[in-house]
Amino acid sequence: MVTAPAASSPDRAAPSPVPHTPWGRVVAVGLAVAALVAVVVLAFSWPSVTAEPHDLPVAVAGPQPAVESVRAALDEQQPGAVDLRQVDDRDAAVEAIRTRDVYGAVVLGVDGTPEVLTASAASTATHQLMTGLAAQLQQQLTAQAVAGLQEAAAQGVVPPSDAALPAVTVTDVVPLSDEDPRGTGLAAALFPLVLGGMAGGIGISLAVIGAGRRILAVGVYAVVGGLVLTAIMQGWFGSLQGDWWWNAAAIALALAAIAAPITGLVAVLGRAGIAVGAVTMMLVANPISGATMPPEFLPWSWGAIGQWFPPGAGGTLLRDLSYFPDASAAAAWTALGLWAGAGVLLSLVGHFRTAGGAEPDAEALQDEALEHAAHRAEHAHP
C-alpha cells in the first residue's frame, strides 16, 4: 500500500532564500569601509607627522643684554617655536617649572655662562628640545671663546695653560622615575584609560537596560577599574608615581568620563550612541590629547582643545599627580567631572523621555519579539 505524503504544515515550510545584496550597495559598503580606514590612519598619524613646537613657554633669567641675545638667537634659529618668559632668578625659574607654567629655563650667569633647566617628566619632546638648545648655546660659547683666543694670540697675548672653555650646564629639575626612565610607561598609560572607558561604556550599554542601573554600573566599574589599573601601573610597572589613592581617584574619574557619555548617548539615541561615543573618544579626542607630545606641538589650538576631552585631561592629571604636585590640576579635574556629569545627565534625559526608563533599543527589541510571536500565531495549526 502506498502512503500519501503528509501535507506539510505552514510553520514547517522551507525558508525562502535570502536575496543577494544589490551590487550598488556592495560598492557603497566597500567605499565606506575604505574611507573609515583612511580616517583612522589620518587621525592617529596626523599629530605625529605635523608636530612641531609653537610658542613653547620657556623661562629665562639673567642680565637684560644676555636675555635679548638669547631671544634673538632663538628667533633666528627657530622662529615662533619658543616663548621666552623672563623671571627674576634661578629659584623663580625652578618654581615655574615645578608648577608647569614653563617646560624649561635658561639661567644666564653674570659671567655669561648659561645653565639650562629642563624637566624630563613633563615631556620627552620638550626635554630633547631643551637639551638641543643647550647644545646650540654651547656651540656659540665655544665659537666666541675660540675667536677670543685667536684675537689674543694675534696681539701676542699667550693664554694660560690651564684655561678652560666655558661649558653649559644642563640640570633636570623634575626627572622621570627609575622605573620609567624614558617615560614610555607614563605615555602608554593613556591607552588603557581610553580603551577601558570605551569598553566599559559599550559593555554596560549592551548588557544593562535602565538608565539608573547603567549609571550604577558605570560607577561600580569606574571605582573598581581605578583601583585595578592603579595597582598595575603604579604598584607593578611603576609608571605612575605620587599618592596611590589620588591616582586611583583620577583613573576612576577618567574611566567614568569616557564610559558615562557613551551610556548616556545610548539612552538618548539608541545603539547609534555607541558609534557616536566611540568615534568621539577614539578618533577625535585621543589624537589631540597631548599624551605623547605637549599640546603646544599640535597645530592651531587643537592641543588646548584636547585638554578638555577625557583622554587629554586624564593624561595631564596623572602626569601632574605623579611628578608635579605643585601644579594646579583644577582644570583637569573639572573637565573629567563635566564629562562624567554630562553622561549621567544624558542617561536621565533618556530615562524620562521614554516614560518608564525603557531605552529605544529595549522598546525595539520588545516590538520585534511581539511581531515574531504574532507571526507564529498566524501560521500555527488551529
C-alpha positions as CSV (number, residue, x, y, z in Angstrom):
1,M,0.0,0.0,0.0
2,V,1.3,3.4,-1.0
3,T,1.1,6.0,1.7
4,A,0.3,9.5,0.5
5,P,2.9,12.1,1.6
6,A,1.8,14.0,4.6
7,A,0.8,17.6,4.0
8,S,3.5,19.9,5.2
9,S,2.3,22.4,7.8
10,P,2.7,26.1,7.1
11,D,5.0,26.7,10.0
12,R,7.4,24.0,8.7
13,A,7.6,25.4,5.2
14,A,11.1,25.6,3.7
15,P,12.6,29.0,4.3
16,S,12.8,31.3,1.3
17,P,16.4,32.0,0.1
18,V,17.9,35.3,1.3
19,P,18.3,37.6,-1.6
20,H,21.8,38.7,-2.6
21,T,23.0,42.2,-1.7
22,P,22.5,44.6,-4.6
23,W,25.7,45.5,-6.5
24,G,25.4,49.2,-5.8
25,R,25.2,48.6,-2.1
26,V,28.2,46.3,-2.3
27,V,30.3,49.0,-3.9
28,A,29.0,51.6,-1.4
29,V,29.9,49.4,1.6
30,G,33.4,48.9,0.2
31,L,34.0,52.6,-0.3
32,A,32.6,53.4,3.1
33,V,34.9,50.9,4.8
34,A,37.9,52.3,2.9
35,A,37.0,55.8,3.9
36,L,36.8,54.7,7.5
37,V,40.2,53.2,7.4
38,A,41.6,56.4,5.9
39,V,40.1,58.4,8.6
40,V,41.5,56.1,11.3
41,V,45.0,56.3,9.8
42,L,44.8,60.1,9.4
43,A,43.6,60.6,13.0
44,F,46.4,58.6,14.5
45,S,49.3,59.7,12.2
46,W,48.4,63.3,11.7
47,P,49.5,64.6,15.1
48,S,52.9,62.9,14.8
49,V,53.6,64.0,11.2
50,T,52.6,67.6,11.7
51,A,54.0,68.0,15.3
52,E,56.3,71.0,15.8
53,P,56.7,73.4,18.7
54,H,54.6,76.6,18.7
55,D,55.1,79.2,21.4
56,L,56.5,76.7,23.8
57,P,56.8,78.5,27.2
58,V,60.4,78.7,28.4
59,A,61.7,80.9,31.3
60,V,64.8,82.9,31.1
61,A,66.7,84.7,33.9
62,G,69.8,86.9,33.7
63,P,71.1,90.3,32.7
64,Q,68.9,92.1,30.1
65,P,71.5,92.2,27.4
66,A,72.2,88.5,27.7
67,V,68.5,87.7,27.7
68,E,68.0,89.7,24.5
69,S,70.9,88.0,22.9
70,V,69.3,84.5,23.6
71,R,66.0,85.7,22.4
72,A,67.4,87.0,19.1
73,A,69.3,83.7,18.6
74,L,66.2,81.6,19.2
75,D,64.1,83.8,16.9
76,E,66.7,83.3,14.2
77,Q,67.2,79.6,14.6
78,Q,63.6,78.5,15.4
79,P,61.2,81.4,14.8
80,G,57.9,81.0,16.7
81,A,59.0,77.8,18.5
82,V,59.8,79.2,21.9
83,D,58.0,81.8,24.0
84,L,60.6,83.2,26.4
85,R,59.2,84.4,29.7
86,Q,61.6,86.4,31.8
87,V,61.8,85.7,35.5
88,D,63.8,87.2,38.3
89,D,66.3,84.4,39.1
90,R,67.0,80.7,39.1
91,D,64.7,80.0,42.0
92,A,61.8,81.6,40.2
93,A,62.7,79.6,37.1
94,V,62.7,76.3,39.1
95,E,59.3,77.2,40.6
96,A,57.8,77.9,37.2
97,I,58.9,74.5,36.0
98,R,57.5,72.7,39.0
99,T,54.2,74.4,38.7
100,R,54.1,73.6,34.9
101,D,54.0,77.2,33.9
102,V,57.0,76.5,31.6
103,Y,58.7,73.4,30.3
104,G,62.3,74.6,30.9
105,A,64.5,77.6,31.6
106,V,67.8,79.3,30.6
107,V,69.6,80.9,33.5
108,L,72.3,83.3,32.4
109,G,75.1,83.9,34.9
110,V,76.9,87.2,35.4
111,D,79.9,85.7,33.6
112,G,77.7,84.8,30.6
113,T,77.8,81.1,31.1
114,P,74.3,79.7,30.9
115,E,72.6,76.9,32.8
116,V,69.7,75.1,31.0
117,L,67.0,73.7,33.3
118,T,64.7,71.0,31.9
119,A,62.0,68.6,33.2
120,S,62.1,65.2,31.5
121,A,59.0,64.3,33.4
122,A,57.0,67.0,31.6
123,S,57.6,65.6,28.2
124,T,60.4,63.7,26.4
125,A,59.9,66.0,23.4
126,T,60.4,69.2,25.4
127,H,63.3,67.6,27.2
128,Q,65.0,66.9,23.9
129,L,64.3,70.4,22.8
130,M,65.9,71.9,25.9
131,T,69.0,69.7,25.6
132,G,69.2,70.7,21.9
133,L,69.1,74.3,23.0
134,A,71.9,73.7,25.4
135,A,74.0,72.2,22.6
136,Q,73.4,75.3,20.5
137,L,74.4,77.6,23.3
138,Q,77.5,75.5,23.9
139,Q,78.5,75.9,20.2
140,Q,78.0,79.7,20.4
141,L,80.1,79.9,23.6
142,T,82.8,77.7,22.1
143,A,82.9,79.8,18.9
144,Q,83.1,83.0,20.9
145,A,85.9,81.6,23.2
146,V,87.9,80.4,20.2
147,A,87.6,83.7,18.5
148,G,88.7,85.5,21.6
149,L,91.8,83.2,21.9
150,Q,92.7,83.8,18.3
151,E,92.4,87.5,18.7
152,A,94.6,87.4,21.8
153,A,97.2,85.3,20.0
154,A,97.2,87.8,17.1
155,Q,98.0,90.5,19.7
156,G,100.8,88.4,21.2
157,V,98.9,87.5,24.3
158,V,99.5,83.9,25.4
159,P,96.5,82.4,27.3
160,P,97.1,80.4,30.5
161,S,97.8,76.8,30.0
162,D,95.0,75.8,32.4
163,A,92.4,78.0,30.6
164,A,89.2,76.0,30.1
165,L,86.4,76.7,27.6
166,P,83.1,77.8,29.1
167,A,80.6,74.9,29.5
168,V,76.8,74.9,29.5
169,T,75.3,73.0,32.5
170,V,72.1,71.0,32.0
171,T,70.0,70.3,35.1
172,D,67.0,68.0,35.1
173,V,64.7,69.7,37.7
174,V,61.9,67.1,37.6
175,P,63.4,63.8,36.3
176,L,61.5,60.7,35.4
177,S,61.4,57.8,37.9
178,D,64.0,55.0,37.8
179,E,61.2,52.5,36.9
180,D,60.3,54.5,33.8
181,P,63.4,56.4,32.8
182,R,62.2,57.1,29.3
183,G,58.6,58.0,30.1
184,T,57.2,55.3,27.8
185,G,55.1,53.8,30.5
186,L,53.5,57.1,31.5
187,A,52.7,57.9,27.9
188,A,51.3,54.4,27.3
189,A,49.1,54.7,30.5
190,L,46.6,56.8,28.4
191,F,45.7,53.9,26.2
192,P,44.1,51.7,29.0
193,L,42.1,54.8,30.0
194,V,40.6,55.3,26.6
195,L,40.2,51.7,25.7
196,G,39.0,50.7,29.1
197,G,36.5,53.6,29.3
198,M,35.1,52.8,25.9
199,A,34.9,49.0,26.6
200,G,33.1,49.8,29.9
201,G,30.6,52.1,28.3
202,I,29.9,49.8,25.4
203,G,29.6,46.7,27.5
204,I,27.3,48.3,30.0
205,S,25.1,49.8,27.2
206,L,24.7,46.3,25.7
207,A,24.3,44.3,28.9
208,V,22.3,46.6,31.2
209,I,18.8,48.1,30.5
210,G,17.6,51.0,32.5
211,A,19.1,54.4,33.0
212,G,19.6,54.2,36.8
213,R,21.1,50.7,36.5
214,R,23.5,51.9,33.9
215,I,24.6,54.8,36.0
216,L,25.2,52.5,38.9
217,A,27.1,50.0,36.7
218,V,29.3,52.8,35.4
219,G,30.1,54.0,39.0
220,V,31.0,50.5,40.1
221,Y,33.1,49.9,37.0
222,A,35.0,53.2,37.4
223,V,35.8,52.6,41.0
224,V,37.0,49.0,40.6
225,G,38.8,49.9,37.4
226,G,40.6,52.8,39.0
227,L,41.8,50.5,41.8
228,V,42.9,47.7,39.4
229,L,44.6,50.0,36.9
230,T,46.5,51.9,39.6
231,A,47.7,48.6,41.1
232,I,49.0,47.6,37.8
233,M,50.5,50.8,36.5
234,Q,51.9,52.1,39.8
235,G,52.2,49.0,42.1
236,W,53.5,46.7,39.4
237,F,55.0,48.6,36.5
238,G,56.0,51.8,38.4
239,S,54.7,54.0,35.5
240,L,52.8,56.2,37.9
241,Q,54.3,58.0,40.9
242,G,52.9,60.0,43.8
243,D,50.0,59.2,46.1
244,W,48.4,55.9,45.3
245,W,44.8,56.9,46.2
246,W,44.9,60.1,44.3
247,N,46.0,58.3,41.2
248,A,43.2,55.7,41.7
249,A,40.7,58.5,42.0
250,A,42.0,60.2,38.9
251,I,41.8,56.9,36.9
252,A,38.3,56.2,38.2
253,L,37.0,59.6,37.2
254,A,38.7,59.3,33.8
255,L,37.0,56.0,33.2
256,A,33.7,57.4,34.2
257,A,34.2,60.5,32.0
258,I,34.6,58.2,28.9
259,A,32.1,55.4,29.8
260,A,29.2,57.6,31.1
261,P,28.8,59.7,27.9
262,I,28.6,56.5,25.9
263,T,25.8,55.1,28.1
264,G,24.1,58.5,28.1
265,L,24.2,58.7,24.3
266,V,22.7,55.2,24.1
267,A,19.9,56.2,26.4
268,V,19.1,59.1,24.1
269,L,20.0,57.8,20.6
270,G,19.8,54.1,21.0
271,R,22.5,51.8,19.6
272,A,23.7,54.7,17.4
273,G,25.0,56.3,20.6
274,I,27.7,53.7,20.8
275,A,29.2,54.7,17.5
276,V,28.9,58.4,18.3
277,G,30.7,58.0,21.7
278,A,33.4,55.6,20.3
279,V,34.2,57.9,17.4
280,T,34.3,61.0,19.6
281,M,36.7,59.4,22.2
282,M,39.0,57.4,19.9
283,L,39.2,59.3,16.6
284,V,38.6,62.9,17.9
285,A,39.8,63.2,21.5
286,N,42.6,60.7,21.5
287,P,44.8,62.2,18.7
288,I,44.6,65.7,20.3
289,S,45.1,64.6,23.9
290,G,48.8,65.6,24.1
291,A,49.7,62.3,25.7
292,T,52.8,61.6,23.6
293,M,53.7,65.3,22.9
294,P,52.9,68.6,24.5
295,P,49.7,70.4,23.4
296,E,52.0,73.2,22.1
297,F,53.3,70.8,19.4
298,L,49.8,70.4,17.8
299,P,48.7,72.8,15.1
300,W,46.3,75.6,15.6
301,S,44.5,75.3,19.0
302,W,43.9,71.6,18.9
303,G,46.2,70.9,21.8
304,A,44.3,73.3,24.1
305,I,41.0,71.9,23.0
306,G,42.2,68.4,23.6
307,Q,42.9,69.1,27.2
308,W,39.1,69.5,27.7
309,F,38.4,66.0,26.5
310,P,38.7,63.0,28.8
311,P,41.9,61.5,27.2
312,G,43.8,64.8,27.4
313,A,42.5,65.8,30.8
314,G,43.2,62.3,32.2
315,G,46.7,62.1,30.9
316,T,47.6,65.6,32.2
317,L,46.1,64.8,35.6
318,L,48.1,61.6,36.0
319,R,51.3,63.4,35.0
320,D,50.6,66.2,37.4
321,L,49.8,63.8,40.3
322,S,52.9,61.7,39.6
323,Y,55.6,64.4,39.1
324,F,54.2,67.9,39.5
325,P,52.3,68.1,42.9
326,D,52.8,71.9,43.0
327,A,51.0,72.4,39.7
328,S,47.3,73.2,39.7
329,A,45.2,70.3,38.4
330,A,41.9,72.1,38.8
331,A,41.2,72.3,35.0
332,A,41.8,68.6,34.5
333,W,39.6,67.6,37.5
334,T,36.9,69.9,36.2
335,A,37.0,68.6,32.6
336,L,36.7,65.0,33.7
337,G,33.9,65.9,36.1
338,L,31.9,67.7,33.4
339,W,32.1,64.8,31.0
340,A,31.0,62.3,33.7
341,G,28.2,64.6,34.8
342,A,27.1,65.1,31.2
343,G,26.9,61.3,30.7
344,V,24.7,61.0,33.8
345,L,22.5,63.8,32.6
346,L,22.0,62.2,29.2
347,S,21.1,59.0,30.9
348,L,18.4,60.8,32.9
349,V,17.1,62.7,29.9
350,G,16.8,59.4,28.0
351,H,15.1,57.8,31.0
352,F,12.4,60.5,31.3
353,R,11.9,60.9,27.6
354,T,11.0,57.2,27.1
355,A,8.4,57.3,30.0
356,G,9.3,54.4,32.3
357,G,13.0,54.1,31.6
358,A,13.0,51.8,28.6
359,E,15.6,52.9,26.1
360,P,14.8,53.0,22.4
361,D,16.7,49.8,21.8
362,A,14.8,48.0,24.6
363,E,11.5,49.1,23.1
364,A,12.6,48.0,19.6
365,L,13.5,44.5,21.0
366,Q,10.1,44.2,22.6
367,D,8.3,45.3,19.5
368,E,10.3,42.8,17.4
369,A,9.5,40.0,19.9
370,L,5.8,40.8,19.7
371,E,5.9,40.8,15.9
372,H,7.6,37.4,15.8
373,A,5.0,36.0,18.3
374,A,2.1,37.3,16.2
375,H,3.7,35.8,13.0
376,R,4.0,32.4,14.6
377,A,0.4,32.6,15.9
378,E,-0.9,33.3,12.4
379,H,0.8,30.3,10.8
380,A,0.1,27.9,13.7
381,H,-2.3,25.0,13.2
382,P,-5.8,25.7,14.5
